[in-house]
Amino acid sequence: MPVAVTSGGGAAALVPAEAGVVAPPGDVEQLSKAMRRLIFSADLRAEMAEIAWQTGRSLPDWTTQVRTFVAALDG
């Protein structure tokens, strides 16, 4: 699913430019425009959704993430 986020948090680091829109923190106008683009363009949503899906599939699964986290804690 394509997303509209601000660059002020962790979500923006996970969102490739082709899979969503990123606005600067506090820039309500830019975020609003980005959201309108997603709402009113079915083609854009479909394109970004496919890229988001492929990006998500490339990320480690939950089991791998938990093992990595536990290994980091055990140091």
Secondary structure, DSSP 8 states (H G I E B T S, - for coil): --EEEETTSHHHHHS-GGGEEEE-TT-HHHHHHHHHHHHH-HHHHHHHHHHHHHHHHHS--HHHHHHHHHHHHH-
